[in-house]
Amino acid sequence: MEQEFSAQGVLITGGASGLGLAAARSFAAQGARVVISDIDGEAASEAARELGPGHLGLVGDVAREADVKRFVHAAREHGGGLHVLINCAGIPDTFRPTVEQDLASWQRLIDVHLTGTYLVSKTAAPAMLEAGKGAIINVSSIAGVLGLTMRNAYSASKAGIGMLTRVLACEWAQQGVRVNAVAPGYMLTPFFQRLLDEGKLDGDGIRRRTPMGRFGTAQHIADAMLFLASDRAAFITGVVLPVDGGYTAHGAPADASLPDER
Ligand SMILES: NC(=O)c1ccc[n+]([C@@H]2O[C@H](COP(=O)([O-])OP(=O)(O)OC[C@H]3O[C@@H](n4cnc5c(N)ncnc54)[C@H](O)[C@@H]3O)[C@@H](O)[C@H]2O)c1
């Protein structure tokens, strides 16, 4: 069977875990040459090894311009070109009341999510613009659409990623580079599991609030990314696609799903 991303270069930031790792596996299964870049370099190398020959794992912080230049250059050189970029690196918010937060944690959240997405996109885009074709997938969140208490920097950065997606999509549309985002709901990844374990999120409450009555999986996000990066989405640019089991569609005051419907 023909593979949809045969010999295409795909760079995934934050690809050593969770949503990025699921995307790495899915693109590799479709024939792509995957470059995983992650602040945890060992995990990135291990994940690339697990994908098999022809894939690469690199260390890099998306918020540091020198790192970004280095790993984007390596991705361009890795077997001929960069066709898809997935900006997936991320960290959770502090979940502390706003008046108790320090500026450094606010700044780091903004730097990793919003500035990181800007920096990596800006650095990767010239290769795509020269080729006249490319797809960038950003990762926003339901937190970029709905107000969630004690997640001010996370939410503001995710909302910013939505707008950055639209702006870059318009800027590069005529040169063949499409820019879209996914907005995950609550997906069972190490990131989300940690928040449940630490009691920062109420799993039962989330399930009840979700029309589909369950958490999503990393594969749900990877499937949306595969679609948005593919030629099947050739006329789609500038969208922020919710992948959230209906969470952001639900507006009624009552829970969306009954316990026995889960
Ligand atoms: N899991 C969810 O329910 C959920 C929901 C909405 C949005 N998201 C977003 O999806 C993205 C991935 O989350 P996940 O659930 O897969 O988390 P995860 O913790 O499993 O993976 C995140 C990866 O990003 C890497 N990373 C962190 N900071 C980095 C940096 N500065 N530079 C490079 N890499 C860095 C981590 O080392 C890790 O490998 C994040 O942007 C997160 O905000 C997740």
The ligand as an SDF file (V2000), in Angstrom:
LIG
                    3D

 44 48  0  0  0  0  0  0  0  0999 V2000
   -2.3480   15.9940   26.9840 N   0  0  0  0  0  0  0  0  0  0  0  0
   -3.3460   16.8520   26.9090 C   0  0  0  0  0  0  0  0  0  0  0  0
   -4.4480   16.5760   27.3830 O   0  0  0  0  0  0  0  0  0  0  0  0
   -3.1630   18.1670   26.1950 C   0  0  0  0  0  0  0  0  0  0  0  0
   -4.2910   18.9740   26.0040 C   0  0  0  0  0  0  0  0  0  0  0  0
   -4.1510   20.1790   25.3310 C   0  0  0  0  0  0  0  0  0  0  0  0
   -2.9280   20.5570   24.8370 C   0  0  0  0  0  0  0  0  0  0  0  0
   -1.8400   19.7680   25.0430 N   0  0  0  0  0  0  0  0  0  0  0  0
   -0.5680   20.2220   24.4960 C   0  0  0  0  0  0  0  0  0  0  0  0
    0.0240   19.2150   23.7300 O   0  0  0  0  0  0  0  0  0  0  0  0
    1.4410   19.3790   23.7360 C   0  0  0  0  0  0  0  0  0  0  0  0
    2.0770   18.0580   24.1230 C   0  0  0  0  0  0  0  0  0  0  0  0
    1.6110   17.6760   25.3920 O   0  0  0  0  0  0  0  0  0  0  0  0
    1.6800   16.1610   25.9050 P   0  0  0  0  0  0  0  0  0  0  0  0
    0.4090   15.9060   26.6090 O   0  0  0  0  0  0  0  0  0  0  0  0
    2.0990   15.2700   24.8110 O   0  0  0  0  0  0  0  0  0  0  0  0
    2.8490   16.3370   27.0260 O   0  0  0  0  0  0  0  0  0  0  0  0
    4.1370   15.4560   27.3530 P   0  0  0  0  0  0  0  0  0  0  0  0
    4.6690   16.0080   28.6370 O   0  0  0  0  0  0  0  0  0  0  0  0
    3.8140   14.0100   27.2700 O   0  0  0  0  0  0  0  0  0  0  0  0
    5.1290   15.8320   26.1500 O   0  0  0  0  0  0  0  0  0  0  0  0
    5.6510   17.1400   26.0140 C   0  0  0  0  0  0  0  0  0  0  0  0
    7.0680   17.0110   25.4860 C   0  0  0  0  0  0  0  0  0  0  0  0
    7.5740   18.3560   25.2820 O   0  0  0  0  0  0  0  0  0  0  0  0
    8.9190   18.3690   25.7410 C   0  0  0  0  0  0  0  0  0  0  0  0
    9.2950   19.7430   26.0870 N   0  0  0  0  0  0  0  0  0  0  0  0
    8.9310   20.4830   27.1820 C   0  0  0  0  0  0  0  0  0  0  0  0
    9.4830   21.6880   27.1320 N   0  0  0  0  0  0  0  0  0  0  0  0
   10.2350   21.7480   25.9950 C   0  0  0  0  0  0  0  0  0  0  0  0
   11.0460   22.7430   25.4070 C   0  0  0  0  0  0  0  0  0  0  0  0
   11.2130   23.9450   25.9870 N   0  0  0  0  0  0  0  0  0  0  0  0
   11.6650   22.4700   24.2410 N   0  0  0  0  0  0  0  0  0  0  0  0
   11.5100   21.2400   23.6540 C   0  0  0  0  0  0  0  0  0  0  0  0
   10.7540   20.2460   24.1740 N   0  0  0  0  0  0  0  0  0  0  0  0
   10.1190   20.5050   25.3250 C   0  0  0  0  0  0  0  0  0  0  0  0
    8.9220   17.4320   26.9470 C   0  0  0  0  0  0  0  0  0  0  0  0
   10.2420   16.9960   27.2700 O   0  0  0  0  0  0  0  0  0  0  0  0
    8.0170   16.3130   26.4590 C   0  0  0  0  0  0  0  0  0  0  0  0
    8.7430   15.3080   25.7870 O   0  0  0  0  0  0  0  0  0  0  0  0
    1.7200   20.5190   24.7140 C   0  0  0  0  0  0  0  0  0  0  0  0
    1.8960   21.7080   23.9770 O   0  0  0  0  0  0  0  0  0  0  0  0
    0.4710   20.5970   25.5460 C   0  0  0  0  0  0  0  0  0  0  0  0
    0.2640   21.8950   26.0360 O   0  0  0  0  0  0  0  0  0  0  0  0
   -1.9190   18.5690   25.7070 C   0  0  0  0  0  0  0  0  0  0  0  0
  1  2  1  0
  2  3  2  0
  2  4  1  0
  4  5  1  0
  4 44  2  0
  5  6  2  0
  6  7  1  0
  7  8  2  0
  8  9  1  0
  8 44  1  0
  9 10  1  0
  9 42  1  0
 10 11  1  0
 11 12  1  0
 11 40  1  0
 12 13  1  0
 13 14  1  0
 14 15  2  0
 14 16  1  0
 14 17  1  0
 17 18  1  0
 18 19  2  0
 18 20  1  0
 18 21  1  0
 21 22  1  0
 22 23  1  0
 23 24  1  0
 23 38  1  0
 24 25  1  0
 25 26  1  0
 25 36  1  0
 26 27  1  0
 26 35  1  0
 27 28  2  0
 28 29  1  0
 29 30  1  0
 29 35  2  0
 30 31  1  0
 30 32  2  0
 32 33  1  0
 33 34  2  0
 34 35  1  0
 36 37  1  0
 36 38  1  0
 38 39  1  0
 40 41  1  0
 40 42  1  0
 42 43  1  0
M  CHG  2   8   1  16  -1
M  END
$$$$
